[in-house]
Amino acid sequence: MSSLEIDLSTIAPGTGATAAWQGTPLFIRNRTASEVALAREADGAALPDPQPDSERVQRPQWLVVVGICTHLGCIPLGQKAGEPRGAWGGYFCPCHGSEYDTSGRVRKGPAPRNLEVPQYTFLTDSRLKIG
């Protein structure tokens, strides 16, 4: 299985980067304190695929997910400035309307599961290894 290293120092707070890994898009987001707070507030909510934010991230500010909607495999919007992010501030799938929160958890729409979290490791404070 191949791996990919990502330089996190280029990703400003409140922004994200997209990388290709094994033919799939990865969304890496440097979450702001308010995005982290929104994710944690939803931990007790009735979610279609319940999972606490703390189980989805290794470090609160960094969200790392596979950028493929779990409904029919479309690529959600929300990585670039100005793109729709849905009512929960995460990602919005334009194909069928699924919405994900700031932890990549499905909140609305036909998607049955949260965005997948790939296996990853922090090599340093500014380097991430996927796979």
Secondary structure, DSSP 8 states (H G I E B T S, - for coil): ---EEEEGGGS-TT-EEEEEETTEEEEEEE--HHHHHHHHHGGGS--SS---HHHH-SBTTEEEEE-S-TTT----B-SSTTS--TTTEEEE-TTT--EEETTS-EEESS--S------EEEEETTEEEE-
